[in-house]
């Protein structure tokens, strides 16, 4: 198999649901990223074999194809949109890497995009046009059969109860996520990932969901989202708008195009879990990934795990024995937000900029009861001595 390397990665700032990016259609959220890649890597972009993007709640019609045409890429590039719910962005990256490994192509764009603000309304089709009842709107499609498809909040509560995750621990974790994110912004660390967006005369430089004045007392005062529960609006993520793109190549092509550093893709897995405990997907996914690669958690330098809910992160951390100093080093989705189809790609983008960490993992818990995980290693070389 060919060696695969990620040589560039960028994302937009993540806007809040109904926030600064609310009027931008998902394919247009991608345009600043495409423009950046075309300006920085014109030779590589002229030779892209395919564009693979994750998207969950868009308006259909193959957003990857529409976006690449909107960006002025060659009409010969087909475009593929992947929907594995919130694991879609990571799945798109793994698919691109596997295509390169197999020899199907040499240069791919992969990532994800989501506009929760522009998600179309969904209406159930009546069994008969003669029915007199009013149309029934629904927020999302079913991920599992009746009785096995809890809401995200219910699933988070199920995980908290099953894994004995307290409200206090969830709030502490949420506060830590915000604090680490704010500190990373102040040190200009996260800014390296972001292409600022000009929107209605203003420039959005950072994620809109960050709450710089949040403290643990405020988190403790929030009411549970379900009666008697422990999950609150403060210890779970927000819905968000945003996009992520990565440039991926086989190593030989990367060297020929002048790239000498990045991330090397080593392996990826996707597994199923109990749909009522959907947040624990990272546990078997990472376990299988480590087994396949003959590594232990002690061998891993950093883990990026999507923070949909503090309960699922803590359950996964404890079950996998992830040291706190290795987990979501600069915070996560509780602070920055969760644009579903883009979030997995954002995890890999974060790993791309963790330059002092060798072996790293990105992992997602996924609606419907799934988990995916991918292992990367730091790649650097000179043109005469590839490593």
VEXFI-161660 format. One record per residue (C-alpha): residue number from 1; residue in three letters; chain; x, y, z. Coordinates in steps of 0.2 Angstrom, whole numbers, plus 5000, padded with zeros to 4 digits. Layout:
# residues N
  seq  type  mol    c1    c2    c3
  NUM   ALA    A     X     Y     Z
...
# end
This chain:
# residues 387
  seq  type  mol    c1    c2    c3
    1   UNK    A  5000  5000  5000
    2   UNK    A  5005  5018  4997
    3   UNK    A  5010  5029  5012
    4   UNK    A  4997  5043  5015
    5   UNK    A  5001  5060  5022
    6   UNK    A  4991  5075  5026
    7   UNK    A  5000  5090  5021
    8   UNK    A  4988  5105  5024
    9   UNK    A  4973  5108  5035
   10   UNK    A  4962  5123  5039
   11   UNK    A  4945  5127  5045
   12   UNK    A  4933  5141  5047
   13   UNK    A  4928  5149  5064
   14   UNK    A  4913  5139  5070
   15   UNK    A  4898  5150  5071
   16   UNK    A  4883  5148  5083
   17   UNK    A  4867  5141  5078
   18   UNK    A  4858  5157  5072
   19   UNK    A  4874  5167  5074
   20   UNK    A  4886  5176  5062
   21   UNK    A  4886  5162  5049
   22   UNK    A  4868  5159  5049
   23   UNK    A  4864  5165  5031
   24   UNK    A  4878  5156  5023
   25   UNK    A  4874  5140  5014
   26   UNK    A  4885  5125  5018
   27   UNK    A  4894  5124  5001
   28   UNK    A  4898  5143  5003
   29   UNK    A  4905  5140  5020
   30   UNK    A  4919  5130  5011
   31   UNK    A  4924  5144  4999
   32   UNK    A  4936  5153  5010
   33   UNK    A  4945  5136  5013
   34   UNK    A  4945  5132  4994
   35   UNK    A  4952  5149  4990
   36   UNK    A  4966  5148  5003
   37   UNK    A  4971  5131  4996
   38   UNK    A  4971  5136  4978
   39   UNK    A  4981  5152  4982
   40   UNK    A  4994  5142  4993
   41   UNK    A  4995  5126  4983
   42   UNK    A  4990  5129  4965
   43   UNK    A  5000  5115  4957
   44   UNK    A  4992  5102  4970
   45   UNK    A  4974  5109  4968
   46   UNK    A  4976  5107  4949
   47   UNK    A  4979  5089  4951
   48   UNK    A  4965  5084  4964
   49   UNK    A  4958  5067  4960
   50   UNK    A  4942  5069  4971
   51   UNK    A  4934  5079  4985
   52   UNK    A  4926  5069  4999
   53   UNK    A  4916  5079  5012
   54   UNK    A  4906  5074  5027
   55   UNK    A  4889  5082  5029
   56   UNK    A  4874  5077  5040
   57   UNK    A  4859  5089  5039
   58   UNK    A  4862  5098  5022
   59   UNK    A  4850  5100  5008
   60   UNK    A  4856  5085  4999
   61   UNK    A  4862  5085  4981
   62   UNK    A  4880  5080  4984
   63   UNK    A  4887  5096  4993
   64   UNK    A  4905  5090  4989
   65   UNK    A  4901  5091  4970
   66   UNK    A  4892  5107  4971
   67   UNK    A  4906  5115  4982
   68   UNK    A  4920  5110  4971
   69   UNK    A  4912  5117  4956
   70   UNK    A  4907  5133  4965
   71   UNK    A  4926  5134  4970
   72   UNK    A  4931  5133  4952
   73   UNK    A  4940  5116  4953
   74   UNK    A  4940  5105  4937
   75   UNK    A  4924  5098  4931
   76   UNK    A  4932  5081  4929
   77   UNK    A  4933  5080  4948
   78   UNK    A  4918  5070  4954
   79   UNK    A  4915  5074  4972
   80   UNK    A  4907  5063  4986
   81   UNK    A  4897  5067  5001
   82   UNK    A  4898  5056  5016
   83   UNK    A  4885  5054  5030
   84   UNK    A  4890  5044  5045
   85   UNK    A  4881  5057  5056
   86   UNK    A  4893  5067  5067
   87   UNK    A  4907  5055  5062
   88   UNK    A  4906  5060  5044
   89   UNK    A  4921  5072  5043
   90   UNK    A  4933  5059  5051
   91   UNK    A  4925  5045  5039
   92   UNK    A  4928  5056  5024
   93   UNK    A  4947  5058  5029
   94   UNK    A  4948  5039  5031
   95   UNK    A  4940  5036  5015
   96   UNK    A  4952  5048  5006
   97   UNK    A  4967  5040  5014
   98   UNK    A  4961  5022  5009
   99   UNK    A  4958  5028  4991
  100   UNK    A  4976  5034  4991
  101   UNK    A  4983  5018  4999
  102   UNK    A  4974  5007  4986
  103   UNK    A  4981  5017  4972
  104   UNK    A  4964  5025  4966
  105   UNK    A  4972  5042  4966
  106   UNK    A  4986  5053  4972
  107   UNK    A  4979  5069  4979
  108   UNK    A  4962  5071  4988
  109   UNK    A  4953  5085  4997
  110   UNK    A  4943  5079  5012
  111   UNK    A  4934  5086  5027
  112   UNK    A  4917  5091  5031
  113   UNK    A  4904  5105  5032
  114   UNK    A  4888  5109  5042
  115   UNK    A  4876  5123  5043
  116   UNK    A  4864  5119  5057
  117   UNK    A  4857  5136  5054
  118   UNK    A  4853  5133  5036
  119   UNK    A  4846  5115  5038
  120   UNK    A  4831  5112  5028
  121   UNK    A  4814  5109  5037
  122   UNK    A  4809  5091  5037
  123   UNK    A  4791  5085  5034
  124   UNK    A  4784  5068  5034
  125   UNK    A  4775  5063  5019
  126   UNK    A  4757  5057  5022
  127   UNK    A  4751  5040  5017
  128   UNK    A  4738  5048  5007
  129   UNK    A  4735  5065  4999
  130   UNK    A  4718  5064  5006
  131   UNK    A  4723  5064  5024
  132   UNK    A  4716  5080  5033
  133   UNK    A  4729  5081  5047
  134   UNK    A  4742  5094  5047
  135   UNK    A  4759  5091  5040
  136   UNK    A  4771  5084  5053
  137   UNK    A  4788  5092  5055
  138   UNK    A  4803  5083  5063
  139   UNK    A  4820  5088  5067
  140   UNK    A  4831  5073  5062
  141   UNK    A  4829  5056  5054
  142   UNK    A  4829  5041  5064
  143   UNK    A  4846  5033  5068
  144   UNK    A  4839  5017  5074
  145   UNK    A  4823  5007  5076
  146   UNK    A  4809  5013  5087
  147   UNK    A  4813  5011  5106
  148   UNK    A  4832  5011  5101
  149   UNK    A  4834  5029  5096
  150   UNK    A  4835  5040  5110
  151   UNK    A  4837  5059  5109
  152   UNK    A  4855  5065  5111
  153   UNK    A  4851  5071  5128
  154   UNK    A  4843  5055  5133
  155   UNK    A  4858  5046  5126
  156   UNK    A  4870  5057  5136
  157   UNK    A  4860  5054  5152
  158   UNK    A  4861  5035  5148
  159   UNK    A  4879  5036  5148
  160   UNK    A  4881  5046  5163
  161   UNK    A  4870  5034  5173
  162   UNK    A  4878  5018  5166
  163   UNK    A  4896  5024  5169
  164   UNK    A  4892  5033  5185
  165   UNK    A  4897  5050  5179
  166   UNK    A  4892  5064  5191
  167   UNK    A  4885  5081  5187
  168   UNK    A  4899  5088  5197
  169   UNK    A  4912  5079  5186
  170   UNK    A  4903  5084  5170
  171   UNK    A  4903  5103  5175
  172   UNK    A  4921  5102  5180
  173   UNK    A  4925  5095  5163
  174   UNK    A  4915  5108  5154
  175   UNK    A  4924  5122  5163
  176   UNK    A  4941  5114  5159
  177   UNK    A  4937  5113  5140
  178   UNK    A  4932  5132  5140
  179   UNK    A  4947  5136  5150
  180   UNK    A  4960  5127  5139
  181   UNK    A  4952  5134  5123
  182   UNK    A  4953  5152  5130
  183   UNK    A  4971  5149  5135
  184   UNK    A  4975  5142  5118
  185   UNK    A  4967  5157  5109
  186   UNK    A  4977  5169  5120
  187   UNK    A  4993  5160  5115
  188   UNK    A  4988  5161  5097
  189   UNK    A  4988  5142  5096
  190   UNK    A  4971  5138  5089
  191   UNK    A  4972  5153  5077
  192   UNK    A  4984  5143  5066
  193   UNK    A  4970  5132  5061
  194   UNK    A  4958  5145  5056
  195   UNK    A  4954  5155  5040
  196   UNK    A  4945  5171  5046
  197   UNK    A  4928  5175  5038
  198   UNK    A  4922  5192  5032
  199   UNK    A  4903  5192  5036
  200   UNK    A  4893  5208  5034
  201   UNK    A  4907  5220  5036
  202   UNK    A  4914  5211  5051
  203   UNK    A  4928  5198  5052
  204   UNK    A  4925  5182  5062
  205   UNK    A  4942  5177  5069
  206   UNK    A  4937  5164  5082
  207   UNK    A  4923  5152  5087
  208   UNK    A  4907  5160  5092
  209   UNK    A  4903  5148  5106
  210   UNK    A  4917  5152  5118
  211   UNK    A  4912  5159  5134
  212   UNK    A  4926  5169  5141
  213   UNK    A  4918  5174  5157
  214   UNK    A  4911  5156  5161
  215   UNK    A  4915  5149  5179
  216   UNK    A  4910  5134  5188
  217   UNK    A  4897  5142  5199
  218   UNK    A  4887  5147  5183
  219   UNK    A  4889  5130  5177
  220   UNK    A  4882  5123  5193
  221   UNK    A  4867  5134  5193
  222   UNK    A  4861  5128  5176
  223   UNK    A  4845  5116  5176
  224   UNK    A  4846  5099  5169
  225   UNK    A  4839  5097  5152
  226   UNK    A  4829  5082  5158
  227   UNK    A  4820  5080  5175
  228   UNK    A  4831  5073  5187
  229   UNK    A  4846  5072  5175
  230   UNK    A  4864  5078  5175
  231   UNK    A  4866  5084  5157
  232   UNK    A  4864  5103  5155
  233   UNK    A  4866  5116  5142
  234   UNK    A  4883  5120  5150
  235   UNK    A  4891  5103  5150
  236   UNK    A  4887  5098  5132
  237   UNK    A  4891  5106  5115
  238   UNK    A  4881  5119  5105
  239   UNK    A  4875  5117  5087
  240   UNK    A  4886  5126  5075
  241   UNK    A  4890  5131  5058
  242   UNK    A  4907  5128  5050
  243   UNK    A  4919  5119  5038
  244   UNK    A  4935  5110  5037
  245   UNK    A  4947  5105  5023
  246   UNK    A  4962  5094  5022
  247   UNK    A  4974  5091  5008
  248   UNK    A  4980  5073  5007
  249   UNK    A  4992  5064  4996
  250   UNK    A  5003  5049  4994
  251   UNK    A  5020  5052  5001
  252   UNK    A  5030  5052  4985
  253   UNK    A  5018  5065  4977
  254   UNK    A  5019  5076  4992
  255   UNK    A  5038  5076  4991
  256   UNK    A  5037  5080  4972
  257   UNK    A  5025  5095  4977
  258   UNK    A  5038  5101  4989
  259   UNK    A  5029  5096  5006
  260   UNK    A  5041  5090  5019
  261   UNK    A  5030  5088  5035
  262   UNK    A  5013  5084  5041
  263   UNK    A  5003  5069  5047
  264   UNK    A  5005  5051  5041
  265   UNK    A  4989  5041  5041
  266   UNK    A  4992  5024  5049
  267   UNK    A  4975  5016  5052
  268   UNK    A  4956  5019  5055
  269   UNK    A  4942  5009  5061
  270   UNK    A  4923  5011  5063
  271   UNK    A  4912  5001  5075
  272   UNK    A  4895  4999  5081
  273   UNK    A  4888  5000  5099
  274   UNK    A  4872  5000  5108
  275   UNK    A  4862  5014  5100
  276   UNK    A  4855  5019  5117
  277   UNK    A  4873  5022  5123
  278   UNK    A  4879  5030  5107
  279   UNK    A  4892  5041  5115
  280   UNK    A  4903  5027  5120
  281   UNK    A  4908  5023  5102
  282   UNK    A  4926  5029  5105
  283   UNK    A  4929  5015  5118
  284   UNK    A  4928  5000  5106
  285   UNK    A  4934  5010  5091
  286   UNK    A  4950  5016  5100
  287   UNK    A  4952  4999  5108
  288   UNK    A  4951  4990  5091
  289   UNK    A  4963  5003  5083
  290   UNK    A  4976  5001  5096
  291   UNK    A  4975  4982  5095
  292   UNK    A  4976  4983  5076
  293   UNK    A  4992  4994  5077
  294   UNK    A  4999  4984  5091
  295   UNK    A  5000  4999  5102
  296   UNK    A  4995  5003  5120
  297   UNK    A  4988  5020  5126
  298   UNK    A  5004  5023  5134
  299   UNK    A  5012  5024  5116
  300   UNK    A  4999  5038  5111
  301   UNK    A  5005  5056  5114
  302   UNK    A  4988  5065  5111
  303   UNK    A  4969  5060  5109
  304   UNK    A  4956  5072  5101
  305   UNK    A  4939  5065  5106
  306   UNK    A  4924  5075  5101
  307   UNK    A  4915  5083  5116
  308   UNK    A  4897  5081  5111
  309   UNK    A  4893  5078  5130
  310   UNK    A  4905  5079  5145
  311   UNK    A  4897  5062  5151
  312   UNK    A  4903  5053  5135
  313   UNK    A  4920  5060  5136
  314   UNK    A  4923  5056  5154
  315   UNK    A  4916  5038  5151
  316   UNK    A  4928  5036  5136
  317   UNK    A  4943  5043  5146
  318   UNK    A  4940  5032  5161
  319   UNK    A  4937  5016  5151
  320   UNK    A  4952  5019  5139
  321   UNK    A  4964  5026  5153
  322   UNK    A  4968  5042  5143
  323   UNK    A  4978  5053  5154
  324   UNK    A  4971  5070  5156
  325   UNK    A  4986  5079  5150
  326   UNK    A  4984  5069  5133
  327   UNK    A  4966  5072  5131
  328   UNK    A  4959  5087  5121
  329   UNK    A  4975  5097  5125
  330   UNK    A  4967  5114  5119
  331   UNK    A  4949  5110  5124
  332   UNK    A  4936  5104  5112
  333   UNK    A  4918  5105  5106
  334   UNK    A  4910  5110  5122
  335   UNK    A  4919  5127  5120
  336   UNK    A  4921  5128  5101
  337   UNK    A  4905  5120  5095
  338   UNK    A  4900  5105  5085
  339   UNK    A  4896  5107  5067
  340   UNK    A  4891  5089  5065
  341   UNK    A  4898  5084  5048
  342   UNK    A  4914  5095  5050
  343   UNK    A  4918  5090  5068
  344   UNK    A  4928  5074  5065
  345   UNK    A  4939  5084  5052
  346   UNK    A  4942  5097  5065
  347   UNK    A  4949  5085  5077
  348   UNK    A  4962  5079  5063
  349   UNK    A  4966  5098  5060
  350   UNK    A  4969  5100  5078
  351   UNK    A  4981  5085  5078
  352   UNK    A  4990  5092  5062
  353   UNK    A  4995  5107  5072
  354   UNK    A  5001  5097  5087
  355   UNK    A  5019  5097  5080
  356   UNK    A  5027  5090  5096
  357   UNK    A  5017  5075  5097
  358   UNK    A  5021  5059  5087
  359   UNK    A  5007  5046  5088
  360   UNK    A  4990  5054  5089
  361   UNK    A  4972  5048  5088
  362   UNK    A  4956  5057  5083
  363   UNK    A  4939  5048  5088
  364   UNK    A  4921  5051  5088
  365   UNK    A  4905  5045  5096
  366   UNK    A  4891  5044  5083
  367   UNK    A  4872  5045  5082
  368   UNK    A  4864  5028  5079
  369   UNK    A  4877  5019  5090
  370   UNK    A  4894  5020  5081
  371   UNK    A  4911  5026  5084
  372   UNK    A  4926  5029  5073
  373   UNK    A  4944  5032  5076
  374   UNK    A  4960  5035  5066
  375   UNK    A  4979  5034  5071
  376   UNK    A  4991  5047  5064
  377   UNK    A  5010  5049  5066
  378   UNK    A  5020  5065  5064
  379   UNK    A  5029  5065  5047
  380   UNK    A  5044  5075  5043
  381   UNK    A  5058  5073  5030
  382   UNK    A  5069  5082  5018
  383   UNK    A  5068  5079  5000
  384   UNK    A  5083  5068  5000
  385   UNK    A  5080  5058  5016
  386   UNK    A  5061  5053  5017
  387   UNK    A  5056  5048  5035
# end
